[in-house]
């Protein structure tokens, strides 16, 4: 799936919530904290990591391509 951001970046947990992969921001933070989120192929544990256009986020079998 592709997700277009309007600003310079989006925080990781907000991206997960905006893509409707979880029901709340707290759930998104738990998902990140548990090590289930990969950013550009590497595990990302920072809930508020700044995700930029061109990056790829993977959660289980869902891949999010961030665009501007």
SVG drawing of the C-alpha trace seen along z (x, -y; Angstrom):
<svg xmlns="http://www.w3.org/2000/svg" viewBox="-10 -20 28 32">
<polyline fill="none" stroke="black" stroke-width="0.4" points="0.0,0.0 1.1,-3.6 0.7,-6.4 1.1,-10.0 2.2,-12.5 1.5,-16.2 4.3,-17.4 8.0,-16.8 7.6,-13.6 5.1,-11.5 5.8,-9.9 5.9,-6.1 3.0,-5.3 0.8,-7.9 1.5,-6.4 0.5,-2.9 -2.7,-4.4 -3.4,-6.5 -3.2,-3.3 -5.9,-1.7 -3.6,1.2 -4.6,0.7 -7.5,-0.9 -5.6,-3.3 -2.3,-5.1 -1.6,-3.1 -1.9,0.1 0.5,-1.3 3.1,-2.1 2.8,1.4 3.4,2.9 6.5,0.8 7.8,1.5 7.4,5.2 9.7,5.1 7.1,6.0 7.8,3.0 10.6,2.9 11.8,-0.4 13.7,0.1 14.4,3.7 15.6,3.0 13.6,3.4 12.5,-0.1 11.8,-0.4 11.3,-4.2 7.6,-5.0 8.1,-8.6 10.7,-7.9 10.4,-10.5 9.3,-8.6 10.2,-10.4 9.0,-10.0 10.8,-7.1 10.9,-4.9 9.3,-1.5 7.6,-0.2 6.7,3.4 4.4,4.9 3.8,8.7 2.6,9.1 1.7,5.4 4.2,3.1 3.7,-0.7 5.5,-2.8 5.7,-6.4 5.4,-9.1 5.3,-12.9"/>
</svg>
